[in-house]
Amino acid sequence: MRLSHIDRIRAIAVLCMVEVHTAAIIPPKGMSVGDPAAFVAAAFGGMAAPLFVTISGWGIYMSASRRMGDGLTGTQDWASWMVPRVALLASCQILVNLLLNADRGGRFEVITPGVLTLLAIATILAPVLIRLGMEIRIGLILVLISSPLILGDASGLGWTWWDRVASDGISEWLSRLLWNGTYPAVPWMFYILLGTLVYDLNDRRTTRERIIAIGLISTTVTFLISEREGVPWALTEGDAVLTFFPASTSFLVVSGTFALLVHRIMEGSESSGGEPWGGDSLSFLEPLGRITLTVYVLHFAVLGVVAYAMQGEPRLELVPAFAITIGHTLVWIPLAKAQQELIPEISLEGLLRKMNQSLR
């Protein structure tokens, strides 16, 4: 049985990712990084990926845990579960890289690792993760939070976008995959492990709320540090307390807190047999939450065409750029509803179900 709040969180996460990617391809004329509107747009995007990966970690861990609970723990059992997922995620990552191959707002090499290869790594590690006690996973979380401080320059401090997505040979590609790419396993496996804790602490709401409270206090401290040091609180990259490329320790704490807070709000009382937050009024998000992988790939197809068409063209004025960004973000809600009603099996999620059935 699907949980409504999980599907709604997935929908919110993918909508925010669509928004920030669209804004990067179609930035308004005259808007700088320090502009308040640009900050708001970047904030949505900066929190979207952590939320997306955290809730994906919840799903991967849930699926693997259920398999172990059903006694499907043999090598062939795990292979039949793992191979289709890893193959699909890796293939979709390559497809995304091919779709966005025009140099406007960021482009990729064909084999650039990204968020989908991160989820593939999490899938490969799932049989191990479900056997690790909560104390060990908490320890790993603390190590990953500290890892940006440990890695230092090795994480790609001061790199350009192309430095981070390009690689020359297998050793550089592995380093992009594991510690200095766009979504490297270190430290981004932090969010996967956070998702496993959300799953295991399902019945311990007070514990989760205490963790959120500690996170909010830590978030306040990052604001104070920003004010005291006279540096920006958050930037995509550069000299700031929170940075996305590479993910800083402060960014991990703040965005992890955000992911936990969103989950707790959207959960409502559903985990204890009640209704998710918002009741039926937010049910329109659920069809989108069931096909987030499909939407993630398809929105890059749209943006790839737009980026190619707009190469060398001047930026749009604020109003049309804003309208296109919001329109392209929200249109996926009715499209997902139509897909679920008319062609529910035609999706990447449907393809995965068929691949799983063929290997049983």
HELIX and SHEET records of a PDB file:
HELIX    1   1 SER A    4  ILE A   25  1                                  22    
HELIX    2   2 PRO A   36  GLY A   69  1                                  34    
HELIX    3   3 THR A   75  LEU A   99  1                                  25    
HELIX    4   4 VAL A  115  LEU A  129  1                                  15    
HELIX    5   5 MET A  134  LEU A  151  1                                  18    
HELIX    6   6 GLY A  152  SER A  155  5                                   4    
HELIX    7   7 TRP A  161  VAL A  165  1                                   5    
HELIX    8   8 ILE A  170  SER A  175  1                                   6    
HELIX    9   9 ARG A  176  ASN A  180  3                                   5    
HELIX   10  10 ALA A  185  ASP A  200  1                                  16    
HELIX   11  11 ARG A  205  GLU A  229  1                                  25    
HELIX   12  12 THR A  249  GLU A  267  1                                  19    
HELIX   13  13 GLU A  270  SER A  272  5                                   3    
HELIX   14  14 GLY A  279  LEU A  285  5                                   7    
HELIX   15  15 GLU A  286  GLY A  289  1                                   4    
HELIX   16  16 THR A  292  ALA A  309  1                                  18    
HELIX   17  17 LEU A  318  LEU A  330  1                                  13    
HELIX   18  18 TRP A  332  LEU A  342  1                                  11    
HELIX   19  19 LEU A  348  SER A  358  1                                  11    
SHEET    1   A 2 ALA A 234  LEU A 235  0                                        
SHEET    2   A 2 LEU A 242  THR A 243  1                                        
END                                                                             
